Amino acid sequence: MVELEAGDFSWIDTLRYAVDGSGTDREILGKLIDVPGYAHSYAAPRVNPMLAESPDYHGPYWRKAISEHSYQPISHHTARRELETWIYAPGSLSAFGTEAPLGQDAPSLEQAIATSSRVYEDSVGRVNPDISVLVDRVLAESHRLYRLDDLRAAAEHDWGWVVGAGGFIEIAAVSEHSDEVTLLVASDD
């Protein structure tokens, strides 16, 4: 897990899993959901990514409400823009993770990291440079991307509001040979 800014409650978490056997992307997403480490509330730091730390929860959602059909294909371009918006324009994504367009005045991820300057005086200061490396690596190494739907209206658990007040972005990245899947979650707690 990498914090956007030291002491901030916004972060990006990634986990990479090897996929046993082959299958369709939907089958791979189903296998991801079944991995014990997928059961995590994200309300506290992860202790062991191989264990189910919160068996009933996944982020703000009841885990049992998530299926492989809860993920929709997303382009690399759209994924990058959504992540840039979340990083550099805090508050522009609703608590429900709705995709928002990137403002014309907002710098690209690369521009903001390269200048390491204050991007928005009242919101984001120096963004952790590891964020750029992390996002670039996940997007570059993935062949197909899937975005978890906003499930809050139907599947938010009893204290799910604690996670993702500034947005809950979850992207599952399937490798070219369908032998790995990377889970990227960008949110706050």
HELIX and SHEET records of a PDB file:
HELIX    1   1 ASP A   25  ASP A   34  1                                  10    
HELIX    2   2 PRO A   36  TYR A   38  5                                   3    
HELIX    3   3 ARG A   63  ALA A   65  5                                   3    
HELIX    4   4 GLU A   68  SER A   70  5                                   3    
HELIX    5   5 HIS A   76  TYR A   88  1                                  13    
HELIX    6   6 LEU A  109  THR A  115  1                                   7    
HELIX    7   7 ASP A  130  ALA A  140  1                                  11    
HELIX    8   8 ARG A  152  ALA A  155  1                                   4    
HELIX    9   9 GLY A  160  VAL A  162  5                                   3    
SHEET    1   A 6 VAL A   2  GLU A   3  0                                        
SHEET    2   A 6 SER A  10  ALA A  18 -1                                        
SHEET    3   A 6 GLU A 180  ASP A 188 -1                                        
SHEET    4   A 6 ILE A 169  VAL A 174 -1                                        
SHEET    5   A 6 ARG A 144  LEU A 148 -1                                        
SHEET    6   A 6 TYR A  71  ILE A  74 -1                                        
SHEET    1   B 2 TYR A  57  HIS A  58  0                                        
SHEET    2   B 2 TYR A  61  TRP A  62 -1                                        
END                                                                             
